[in-house]
Each structure stands twice: as structure tokens, then as C-alpha cells.
């Protein structure tokens, strides 16, 4: 019984990190998808803010003007937050990937 356990431990200690096969495609997907996602977010944000600005310009009633102003302000804050988070992911991703490859791939013996 003990020899089977030792044999299993030898097999486990000889392999590299078992999650490498699962993480490599995810890392490659994120690396290739960050730039297009950033472009899409910027384009959608610009179009949406232009539409809200036109709605603000067309508003005649004070209540409609305040609603449009509030919606425009919220949209700008939301899209800036999404943009900043995507840029932070783009900057932090190589650092985290390097950290994972350095410390995550070492097997404990």
C-alpha cells in the first residue's frame, strides 16, 4: 500500500503544474482579445455619448434637460471606468503572466 502511494507521489512530483494546459489557451485568448475589446468599448462609448449629447441639446423642458445631463454624466463615468479597468488589465496582464510562469509552474517536492 505504501509503495503505491510513493509511486503516485513520484508521478505527481515529476509533472509540471497540471493547470498549465488549462491556463495557456485562456492567457492566449486574453492577450489577443484585449486590444479589440478596448477599441469596441471606445467606439461604443463615443457613439453613445454623442447620442446623449444630441438628446441634451434637443431637450426643451428643464426636467428633460436634467435627465439628459445626468445620463450623459453617468455614461461618461461608466465608460471611463471600463476603459481604465481594461487598460489596467492590459498593463497588469504581462506582470501576472510572468508571476504565474515563475511561481505557478514550480512543483512542490
C-alpha positions as a Markdown table, in Angstrom:
| # | Residue | x | y | z |
|---|---|---|---|---|
| 1 | Unk | 0.0 | 0.0 | 0.0 |
| 2 | Unk | 2.8 | 2.4 | 0.9 |
| 3 | Unk | 4.7 | 1.6 | -2.3 |
| 4 | Unk | 1.6 | 2.5 | -4.4 |
| 5 | Unk | 1.4 | 5.8 | -2.5 |
| 6 | Unk | 5.1 | 6.5 | -3.0 |
| 7 | Unk | 4.7 | 5.7 | -6.7 |
| 8 | Unk | 1.8 | 8.0 | -7.1 |
| 9 | Unk | 3.7 | 10.8 | -5.3 |
| 10 | Unk | 6.7 | 10.3 | -7.7 |
| 11 | Unk | 4.3 | 10.6 | -10.7 |
| 12 | Unk | 2.8 | 13.8 | -9.3 |
| 13 | Unk | 6.1 | 15.4 | -8.4 |
| 14 | Unk | 7.6 | 14.7 | -11.8 |
| 15 | Unk | 4.9 | 16.6 | -13.7 |
| 16 | Unk | 4.9 | 20.3 | -14.0 |
| 17 | Unk | 1.8 | 22.3 | -12.9 |
| 18 | Unk | -1.3 | 20.4 | -14.1 |
| 19 | Unk | -3.1 | 23.7 | -14.7 |
| 20 | Unk | -0.7 | 24.8 | -17.4 |
| 21 | Unk | -2.6 | 23.0 | -20.1 |
| 22 | Unk | -5.8 | 24.8 | -19.0 |
| 23 | Unk | -4.3 | 28.3 | -18.5 |
| 24 | Unk | -2.3 | 28.6 | -21.7 |
| 25 | Unk | -5.3 | 28.9 | -24.0 |
| 26 | Unk | -7.0 | 31.3 | -21.6 |
| 27 | Unk | -3.9 | 33.5 | -21.5 |
| 28 | Unk | -3.6 | 33.5 | -25.3 |
| 29 | Unk | -7.2 | 34.4 | -25.7 |
| 30 | Unk | -7.0 | 37.3 | -23.2 |
| 31 | Unk | -3.8 | 38.5 | -24.9 |
| 32 | Unk | -5.4 | 38.5 | -28.3 |
| 33 | Unk | -8.8 | 39.9 | -27.2 |
| 34 | Unk | -7.8 | 42.9 | -25.1 |
| 35 | Unk | -7.0 | 45.3 | -28.0 |
| 36 | Unk | -10.2 | 44.7 | -30.0 |
| 37 | Unk | -12.3 | 44.9 | -26.8 |
| 38 | Unk | -10.6 | 48.3 | -26.0 |
| 39 | Unk | -11.5 | 49.5 | -29.5 |
| 40 | Unk | -15.1 | 48.4 | -29.3 |
| 41 | Unk | -15.6 | 50.0 | -25.8 |
| 42 | Unk | -14.1 | 53.3 | -27.1 |
| 43 | Unk | -16.3 | 53.3 | -30.2 |
| 44 | Unk | -19.5 | 52.4 | -28.4 |
| 45 | Unk | -18.7 | 54.9 | -25.7 |
| 46 | Unk | -18.1 | 57.7 | -28.2 |
| 47 | Unk | -21.3 | 56.9 | -30.2 |
| 48 | Unk | -23.4 | 56.7 | -27.0 |
| 49 | Unk | -22.1 | 59.9 | -25.6 |
| 50 | Unk | -22.7 | 61.7 | -28.9 |
| 51 | Unk | -26.3 | 60.4 | -28.9 |
| 52 | Unk | -26.8 | 61.6 | -25.3 |
| 53 | Unk | -25.2 | 64.9 | -26.1 |
| 54 | Unk | -27.7 | 65.4 | -29.0 |
| 55 | Unk | -30.5 | 64.4 | -26.7 |
| 56 | Unk | -29.3 | 67.1 | -24.2 |
| 57 | Unk | -29.2 | 69.7 | -27.0 |
| 58 | Unk | -32.7 | 68.8 | -28.1 |
| 59 | Unk | -34.2 | 68.9 | -24.6 |
| 60 | Unk | -36.6 | 71.8 | -24.1 |
| 61 | Unk | -38.0 | 71.2 | -20.7 |
| 62 | Unk | -35.8 | 71.7 | -17.6 |
| 63 | Unk | -36.6 | 68.2 | -16.3 |
| 64 | Unk | -35.7 | 66.6 | -19.6 |
| 65 | Unk | -32.5 | 68.7 | -19.7 |
| 66 | Unk | -31.5 | 67.5 | -16.2 |
| 67 | Unk | -32.3 | 63.9 | -17.1 |
| 68 | Unk | -30.2 | 64.1 | -20.2 |
| 69 | Unk | -27.4 | 65.8 | -18.4 |
| 70 | Unk | -27.4 | 63.1 | -15.7 |
| 71 | Unk | -27.5 | 60.3 | -18.2 |
| 72 | Unk | -24.6 | 61.9 | -20.1 |
| 73 | Unk | -22.6 | 62.3 | -16.9 |
| 74 | Unk | -23.2 | 58.7 | -15.9 |
| 75 | Unk | -22.4 | 57.3 | -19.3 |
| 76 | Unk | -19.1 | 59.2 | -19.4 |
| 77 | Unk | -18.1 | 58.0 | -15.9 |
| 78 | Unk | -19.1 | 54.4 | -16.7 |
| 79 | Unk | -17.2 | 54.3 | -20.0 |
| 80 | Unk | -14.2 | 55.9 | -18.4 |
| 81 | Unk | -14.2 | 53.3 | -15.6 |
| 82 | Unk | -14.5 | 50.4 | -18.1 |
| 83 | Unk | -11.7 | 51.9 | -20.2 |
| 84 | Unk | -9.4 | 52.4 | -17.2 |
| 85 | Unk | -10.0 | 48.9 | -16.0 |
| 86 | Unk | -9.3 | 47.4 | -19.4 |
| 87 | Unk | -6.1 | 49.5 | -19.7 |
| 88 | Unk | -5.1 | 48.3 | -16.1 |
| 89 | Unk | -5.7 | 44.7 | -17.2 |
| 90 | Unk | -3.6 | 45.3 | -20.3 |
| 91 | Unk | -0.7 | 46.7 | -18.2 |
| 92 | Unk | -1.1 | 44.1 | -15.4 |
| 93 | Unk | -1.5 | 41.1 | -17.6 |
| 94 | Unk | 2.1 | 40.6 | -18.6 |
| 95 | Unk | 3.2 | 41.1 | -15.0 |
| 96 | Unk | 0.7 | 38.5 | -13.7 |
| 97 | Unk | 1.5 | 36.1 | -16.5 |
| 98 | Unk | 5.2 | 36.4 | -15.7 |
| 99 | Unk | 4.5 | 35.9 | -12.0 |
| 100 | Unk | 2.4 | 32.8 | -12.7 |
| 101 | Unk | 5.1 | 31.3 | -15.0 |
| 102 | Unk | 7.7 | 31.9 | -12.4 |
| 103 | Unk | 5.9 | 30.7 | -9.2 |
| 104 | Unk | 2.9 | 28.8 | -10.5 |
| 105 | Unk | 4.8 | 26.3 | -12.6 |
| 106 | Unk | 7.2 | 25.1 | -9.9 |
| 107 | Unk | 6.1 | 21.8 | -8.5 |
| 108 | Unk | 6.4 | 21.2 | -4.8 |
| 109 | Unk | 8.6 | 18.3 | -3.9 |
